């Protein structure tokens, strides 16, 4: 699942959570993630295009 990928890239620490003003009732846990390896932020190329309603970006690649 999604957390399996994050476990490879991030180090998680788990903290208990409680309801407000009810310290006796455990409400679950909260995971805080820290990066394992420093990495450059991803760069984004933004733009706009106009296409007709019949346009298709092509077939979806589903094999490696």
N, CA and C atoms as a LAMMPS dump frame, in Angstrom:
ITEM: TIMESTEP
0
ITEM: NUMBER OF ATOMS
192
ITEM: BOX BOUNDS ff ff ff
-5.0000000000000000e+02 5.0000000000000000e+02
-5.0000000000000000e+02 5.0000000000000000e+02
-5.0000000000000000e+02 5.0000000000000000e+02
ITEM: ATOMS id mol type element x y z
1 1 1 N 0.794 -1.178 0
2 1 2 C 0 0 0
3 1 3 C 0.848 1.258 0
4 2 1 N 0.206 2.355 0.171
5 2 2 C 0.87 3.653 0.13
6 2 3 C 1.899 3.801 1.246
7 3 1 N 1.61 3.315 2.439
8 3 2 C 2.565 3.444 3.536
9 3 3 C 3.787 2.558 3.328
10 4 1 N 3.682 1.51 2.525
11 4 2 C 4.845 0.68 2.208
12 4 3 C 5.902 1.469 1.464
13 5 1 N 5.484 2.337 0.554
14 5 2 C 6.425 3.184 -0.178
15 5 3 C 7.047 4.209 0.759
16 6 1 N 6.247 4.797 1.626
17 6 2 C 6.777 5.816 2.53
18 6 3 C 7.751 5.219 3.534
19 7 1 N 7.585 3.946 3.899
20 7 2 C 8.516 3.313 4.831
21 7 3 C 9.902 3.148 4.222
22 8 1 N 9.997 3.069 2.896
23 8 2 C 11.291 2.963 2.237
24 8 3 C 12.031 4.293 2.207
25 9 1 N 11.301 5.386 2.164
26 9 2 C 11.905 6.703 1.982
27 9 3 C 11.956 7.546 3.245
28 10 1 N 11.122 7.203 4.233
29 10 2 C 10.985 8.04 5.417
30 10 3 C 11.107 7.214 6.69
31 11 1 N 11.546 7.853 7.754
32 11 2 C 11.602 7.219 9.073
33 11 3 C 10.407 7.724 9.87
34 12 1 N 9.625 6.796 10.406
35 12 2 C 8.397 7.167 11.111
36 12 3 C 8.58 7.033 12.614
37 13 1 N 8.035 7.973 13.351
38 13 2 C 7.931 7.848 14.804
39 13 3 C 6.449 7.941 15.145
40 14 1 N 5.998 7.067 16.039
41 14 2 C 4.582 6.955 16.365
42 14 3 C 4.319 7.609 17.71
43 15 1 N 3.274 8.431 17.769
44 15 2 C 2.867 9.084 19.01
45 15 3 C 1.419 8.715 19.295
46 16 1 N 1.1 8.503 20.549
47 16 2 C -0.285 8.239 20.937
48 16 3 C -1.096 9.519 20.834
49 17 1 N -2.375 9.379 20.551
50 17 2 C -3.267 10.536 20.492
51 17 3 C -4.431 10.324 21.447
52 18 1 N -4.954 11.417 21.964
53 18 2 C -6.048 11.366 22.938
54 18 3 C -7.086 12.41 22.575
55 19 1 N -8.32 12.164 22.98
56 19 2 C -9.376 13.141 22.778
57 19 3 C -9.161 14.338 23.691
58 20 1 N -9.585 15.497 23.256
59 20 2 C -9.425 16.71 24.042
60 20 3 C -10.115 16.569 25.395
61 21 1 N -9.393 16.865 26.461
62 21 2 C -9.873 16.836 27.85
63 21 3 C -10.343 15.449 28.3
64 22 1 N -9.85 14.397 27.623
65 22 2 C -10.181 13.026 28.027
66 22 3 C -8.922 12.174 27.902
67 23 1 N -7.946 12.394 28.806
68 23 2 C -6.664 11.715 28.752
69 23 3 C -6.778 10.224 29.026
70 24 1 N -7.902 9.766 29.527
71 24 2 C -8.059 8.353 29.822
72 24 3 C -8.469 7.511 28.632
73 25 1 N -8.891 8.145 27.543
74 25 2 C -9.362 7.393 26.381
75 25 3 C -8.376 7.551 25.229
76 26 1 N -7.742 6.433 24.854
77 26 2 C -6.808 6.428 23.729
78 26 3 C -7.597 6.535 22.431
79 27 1 N -7.182 7.432 21.539
80 27 2 C -7.92 7.667 20.306
81 27 3 C -7.214 7.085 19.091
82 28 1 N -6.029 6.535 19.255
83 28 2 C -5.285 5.968 18.134
84 28 3 C -3.844 6.429 18.163
85 29 1 N -3.237 6.539 16.992
86 29 2 C -1.844 6.959 16.922
87 29 3 C -1.642 7.905 15.745
88 30 1 N -0.563 8.66 15.838
89 30 2 C -0.199 9.635 14.822
90 30 3 C 1.226 9.33 14.404
91 31 1 N 1.485 9.258 13.097
92 31 2 C 2.83 8.975 12.602
93 31 3 C 3.468 10.261 12.095
94 32 1 N 4.676 10.548 12.586
95 32 2 C 5.444 11.697 12.106
96 32 3 C 6.564 11.149 11.235
97 33 1 N 6.701 11.669 10.015
98 33 2 C 7.7 11.169 9.077
99 33 3 C 8.861 12.142 8.954
100 34 1 N 10.079 11.594 8.948
101 34 2 C 11.293 12.37 8.72
102 34 3 C 12.05 11.721 7.576
103 35 1 N 12.651 12.535 6.71
104 35 2 C 13.379 11.979 5.574
105 35 3 C 14.634 11.261 6.042
106 36 1 N 14.96 10.159 5.387
107 36 2 C 16.163 9.398 5.707
108 36 3 C 17.355 10.009 4.978
109 37 1 N 17.176 10.326 3.709
110 37 2 C 18.243 10.886 2.883
111 37 3 C 17.798 12.262 2.399
112 38 1 N 18.691 13.237 2.506
113 38 2 C 18.376 14.567 1.994
114 38 3 C 18.264 14.496 0.472
115 39 1 N 17.227 15.057 -0.083
116 39 2 C 17.004 15.023 -1.525
117 39 3 C 16.604 16.404 -2.016
118 40 1 N 16.883 16.645 -3.278
119 40 2 C 16.478 17.899 -3.9
120 40 3 C 14.97 17.887 -4.107
121 41 1 N 14.284 18.986 -3.866
122 41 2 C 12.847 19.036 -4.147
123 41 3 C 12.584 18.83 -5.64
124 42 1 N 11.47 18.218 -5.951
125 42 2 C 11.101 17.998 -7.348
126 42 3 C 10.795 19.326 -8.02
127 43 1 N 11.188 19.442 -9.271
128 43 2 C 10.894 20.64 -10.043
129 43 3 C 9.614 20.452 -10.845
130 44 1 N 8.827 21.486 -10.96
131 44 2 C 7.572 21.424 -11.7
132 44 3 C 7.645 22.327 -12.921
133 45 1 N 7.173 21.809 -14.047
134 45 2 C 7.008 22.614 -15.255
135 45 3 C 5.515 22.812 -15.448
136 46 1 N 5.049 24.035 -15.275
137 46 2 C 3.626 24.326 -15.384
138 46 3 C 3.329 25.019 -16.701
139 47 1 N 2.133 24.748 -17.244
140 47 2 C 1.72 25.402 -18.473
141 47 3 C 0.263 25.097 -18.755
142 48 1 N -0.263 25.691 -19.811
143 48 2 C -1.646 25.439 -20.213
144 48 3 C -1.68 25.099 -21.693
145 49 1 N -2.614 24.261 -22.08
146 49 2 C -2.846 23.92 -23.481
147 49 3 C -4.346 23.821 -23.72
148 50 1 N -4.734 23.943 -24.97
149 50 2 C -6.134 23.801 -25.356
150 50 3 C -6.245 22.648 -26.346
151 51 1 N -7.175 21.725 -26.088
152 51 2 C -7.383 20.566 -26.955
153 51 3 C -8.861 20.449 -27.276
154 52 1 N -9.159 19.804 -28.41
155 52 2 C -10.555 19.544 -28.754
156 52 3 C -11.077 18.401 -27.89
157 53 1 N -12.377 18.187 -27.904
158 53 2 C -12.971 17.113 -27.122
159 53 3 C -12.608 15.732 -27.629
160 54 1 N -12.048 15.626 -28.834
161 54 2 C -11.662 14.334 -29.405
162 54 3 C -10.204 13.997 -29.142
163 55 1 N -9.45 14.876 -28.513
164 55 2 C -8.021 14.682 -28.29
165 55 3 C -7.778 13.594 -27.263
166 56 1 N -6.725 12.816 -27.474
167 56 2 C -6.316 11.78 -26.528
168 56 3 C -4.805 11.871 -26.353
169 57 1 N -4.303 11.739 -25.132
170 57 2 C -2.858 11.804 -24.924
171 57 3 C -2.141 10.551 -25.407
172 58 1 N -2.862 9.53 -25.841
173 58 2 C -2.258 8.285 -26.308
174 58 3 C -2.647 7.144 -25.39
175 59 1 N -2.181 5.957 -25.746
176 59 2 C -2.532 4.786 -24.936
177 59 3 C -1.767 4.805 -23.615
178 60 1 N -2.373 4.2 -22.603
179 60 2 C -1.75 4.158 -21.288
180 60 3 C -0.729 3.023 -21.259
181 61 1 N 0.473 3.324 -20.793
182 61 2 C 1.507 2.305 -20.682
183 61 3 C 1.253 1.515 -19.411
184 62 1 N 1.07 0.227 -19.523
185 62 2 C 0.772 -0.582 -18.349
186 62 3 C 1.77 -1.703 -18.152
187 63 1 N 2.777 -1.82 -19.008
188 63 2 C 3.818 -2.824 -18.839
189 63 3 C 5.135 -2.117 -18.581
190 64 1 N 6.005 -2.715 -17.76
191 64 2 C 7.301 -2.07 -17.477
192 64 3 C 8.208 -2.013 -18.689
